[in-house]
Amino acid sequence: MPAMRFFALTSAALPLALILLTSSFPAAAAEQPAAATKKEVIVEQADANNSPKHHLDQLFSQLKRERDPEKASGIANEIRMEWNDSGSATVNLLMQWADKAIEEKRNPAALDFLDEAIALKPDYAESWNRRATLNFVMGNYRKSMSDIERVLDLEPRHFGALSGMAAILSNSGNDQLTLKAWERFLDIYPAERTAQEQANTLAEKLAGNRT
């Protein structure tokens, strides 16, 4: 996995709350027994265990426990699939247009699409992450880092954004902060081999500098 590769985010839907509705029959039915004059309608609470947020939390728990790199990669891909859905058809379409523009090297157009997606849904972390990736590719590291910080505000477990942060810090020559970024990454995704190698190399380098 190239260090500069950022990965896909999706927005989480809130579970429905329990709703208790109590309705009364009209006054014309007042002579009916009291028990029959009122009717309770209970809308069953949606199962929070089936919510997108709960599913994402489960995937992150599995990713943290998994030590087999291939199995962990499969879990990471499931997380990226969850991240890819913004919950908005319009934003999803803008993201698709941005991806196509990036593929065709039309970076200004891609930035416009991503800017619009962010304006429409500023709490959708993946649009910020995609723009961070594009800014990185274009060499706009300061803008990329700003977007990465926003991604991590919205989703602190975004391992793709953390790999982007590590890449930018590495380019700046700050080995200590780069190592910290990789350590944060590995706390979330411990089986990723490239991150392991990067962290080990930096740890050895820093240890050697201290002797």
C-alpha positions, 0 to 999 in steps of 0.5 A: 500500500503506497504511503500516500494512499488514503482510503474511503468514509461513510456516514452513520445513520442514527437508530430510530427511537422508541415512539409511544403513541396514545390516541383516544376515540372521538367523544361519540364513543364516550359511552363505551367502556373506559378500556375501549376508549383508549388505544395504545399504539407502540412502534417497535424500536429499531434494532440499534445492532443493525444500524450502519454505525454499529456495523462499522464499530463491529468491523473496527473491533474485528480489524483491531483483533485480526493479526492475519494480514489477508483477513485484515485487508478484507475487513479494511475493504468492508470498512472502505465500502461503508465509508463510500456511502455518504447517505446522500444520492447527490453527494455520492454522485459528486464523489463519483464525478470527482473520482472520474475527473481524478482518473482523467487528470482533470484535477481542477474539476475534481476539486470543484466536485469535492468542494461542492460535496463538502459544502452540501454535507460537511460532516461526511468525512470521506469527501474531506479525505478524497480532497486531502488525497488530491491536494497531496497528489498536487503537492499542496501539502498544507491544504492536504494536512488541513483536510486530514485534520478535519477527517480525523475530527469526524472519524478518528479511526480513519486509517487512510487519513493517518497514512496520508498524515504519515506521508506528509510528515515523512516528506517534511523530514519529521521522523518522530511525528511520522512514527507517531502517525504510524503508531496511531494507524497500527493501533487501529489496523495492526496487521497492515504490513507496510505500516509495520515496516514503516514504523519499525524502520523509523523506530530503529532510526530514531533509536540509533540517533539517540545512541 
